[in-house]
Amino acid sequence: MAVRPFDFSERQATPFVPIGAPRTRREARRLRQRWMAIGVASLSVPFVVAVAIIFGVSH
């Protein structure tokens, strides 16, 4: 079985461009609230669906 060495010294095809921080406190707060809402929704939606299925089966 042959071993193929990889050369990581070459530059990437697409350079990494960092995303800047929000400029104002208002933008930072909105961004934080948006991600909190996404997190709460991603945790609550499966729970609500599971409860609805349980009540649907038991009813």
C-alpha positions as CSV (number, residue, x, y, z in Angstrom):
1,M,0.0,0.0,0.0
2,A,1.5,3.3,-1.1
3,V,1.7,6.4,1.2
4,R,1.0,9.7,-0.5
5,P,2.5,12.7,1.2
6,F,0.4,15.9,1.2
7,D,2.0,19.3,0.7
8,F,0.2,21.9,2.8
9,S,2.7,24.6,2.1
10,E,0.8,25.7,-1.0
11,R,-1.6,28.6,-0.8
12,Q,-5.3,27.9,-0.7
13,A,-7.3,28.5,-3.9
14,T,-9.7,30.8,-2.0
15,P,-8.1,33.0,0.6
16,F,-9.7,33.2,4.0
17,V,-11.4,36.6,4.6
18,P,-12.3,37.2,8.2
19,I,-15.6,38.7,9.0
20,G,-15.3,42.0,10.9
21,A,-16.9,42.7,14.3
22,P,-20.1,44.7,14.4
23,R,-19.5,48.5,14.3
24,T,-21.8,49.6,17.1
25,R,-23.3,48.2,20.3
26,R,-26.7,48.2,18.6
27,E,-25.5,45.9,15.8
28,A,-23.7,43.6,18.3
29,R,-26.9,43.4,20.4
30,R,-29.0,42.6,17.3
31,L,-26.6,40.0,16.2
32,R,-26.5,38.4,19.7
33,Q,-30.3,38.4,19.9
34,R,-30.6,36.9,16.4
35,W,-28.3,34.0,17.3
36,M,-30.1,33.5,20.6
37,A,-33.5,33.3,18.8
38,I,-32.0,30.8,16.3
39,G,-30.7,28.7,19.2
40,V,-33.9,28.7,21.1
41,A,-35.9,27.8,18.0
42,S,-33.6,25.0,17.1
43,L,-34.0,23.5,20.6
44,S,-37.7,24.1,21.0
45,V,-39.1,23.0,17.6
46,P,-38.1,19.4,18.0
47,F,-39.4,19.3,21.5
48,V,-42.8,20.8,20.5
49,V,-43.0,18.3,17.6
50,A,-42.2,15.4,19.9
51,V,-44.9,16.5,22.4
52,A,-47.4,16.9,19.6
53,I,-46.6,13.4,18.3
54,I,-47.0,12.0,21.9
55,F,-50.4,13.7,22.4
56,G,-51.5,12.6,18.9
57,V,-50.7,9.0,19.6
58,S,-52.2,8.9,23.1
59,H,-55.4,10.7,22.1
